[in-house]
Amino acid sequence: MSDDSIEKLARTLAESLPQGLRSVRDDLEKNFRAVLRSGLGKLDLVTREEFDVQEAVLARTREKLRALEARLRALEDVNAPAPGTTSERAATKKARKKSAKGTAKKPG
């Protein structure tokens, strides 16, 4: 939140005080300002500019990830054994055997 926004909010709060408290308006406005700055300072906030920069970085990262995933799929398709080949049958048999071992009960 910018200093202008804090100033405006503190002024609005001071102006909304009941008539009997208007005599201490300047002191309260300063206190409002201090409390607002302190409270907002404790929050883990970023500026709009920082947010926009990180948003752009994330968008570029997502695009790179999509491109890498597409390349990986293409490489996997190229290296995948043809259906019905010996290596495919061996891989399927090995996977079944491994799966069976994982589901077998352990003695004891």
Order of alpha helices (4+ residues) and beta strands (2+ residues): alpha-alpha-alpha-alpha
